[in-house]
């Protein structure tokens, strides 16, 4: 289960209080893992309408993983 509170907190901070260009999102796309910038993810997912938050595997800020989905 995705901890939406923590995930929402990270994404909100990235978008509104930090530089969104520093963030990268990895998510499941069928049997493939894709990695895109936060800005690209928001466009692709149509603000989580087509790609739900539950498919996010991890979020990086620069090269540091700041969120990883609990298994």
Secondary structure, 3 states (H helix, E strand, C coil): CCCHHHHHHHHHHHHHCCCHHHEEEEEEECCEEEEEEHHHHHHHCCCCCCCCHHHEEEEEECCEEEEECCC
